[in-house]
Amino acid sequence: MKKHSISFIVLLLLLSGFLGAVMGSLLDTVFGLSFLNYELLPGKGIEINDFYILRKLNLQLTPATFIGIGIALYFIYKHGNTM
């Protein structure tokens, strides 16, 4: 079984969460699947001020984000078992 570094797994989960959120937004716009784009945190979500070169970073958790993270975990698991 091939081992992955922790930084690779964290980066993959972060990017898959972003990809899941974008796909959820697109599916909501095109097909009207509004449950994928529902905000799980009430209000403004998570706000981070002065994040490197960004003045303000807003993060929203949606069900599509968790679906993207789940798919990434599945692929990490399957890739680890095939080698």
Secondary structure, DSSP 4 states (H G I P E B T S, - for coil): -----HHHHHHHHHHHHHHHHHHHHHHHHHH--GGGG--SSSTT-EEEEEETTEEEEEE---HHHHHHHHHHHHHHHHHHHH-
